[in-house]
Amino acid sequence: MRKRAIAAILAVAAVVVFSGCGSKKEMSVDEVSGRLLKEITYQDELSNMGLDTAAMFLNLSDIDIKNAAIYETSGWTAEEIVVIECGSKEDADKAKAALEARVAEQKVNYEDYVPEELEKLQAAVIVESGNFAVLSVSDEPDQAKAILAEYQ
């Protein structure tokens, strides 16, 4: 009888331990952008930019966007945060491709303008998770990856 009780306790403990593994937070535009903004140190001040304006330079016109948060700097640094919730996985694929194109374009722009920023752009974090696409450009890419890993 005692062996059965111990086996039952061990089985319950295993279920509790393993059910916690792999559980991820549900991604939200406000939460993820807020954490990236607050938990990473930026060299320049980031300002929230409207989706209509951002859609033009990010080339998002053919993507179904449900919600987005886009933070840009004055332009002296390449730092930025883009968190996009799309209408479908296919749209998230397109958004990720647009973010990759954005980083490639910024590398060209900053190459002569402020070459010190190329290091940030080389380490840009671009993540697609479900219907979300996220870009983080900062001096702390590992911190951005750690934050985003909680939602993947």
NORURSUL-V110453 format. One line per field, one symbol per residue. phi: phi as a letter, one per 20 degrees, with the letter a starting at -180 (. if undefined). psi: psi as a letter, one per 40 degrees, with the letter a starting at -180 (. if undefined). Layout:
phi=???
psi=???
This chain:
phi=.ffffffffffffffffffffnfcfffcgffffffffeecedfceecfdffgffgfeeldfedfdebbccdcdfofcefaccccddfbfffffffffffffffffffffegefbgfffffffegdccdbmedccccdaecffffffffffdd
psi=ddddddddddddddddddddhehiihhiddddddddddeihidihhihiiddddddeefedfhhhdiihhhiaeediehihhhhhieidddddddddddddddddddddeddcgddedddddehhhhhhbeihhhhhiegdddddddddee.
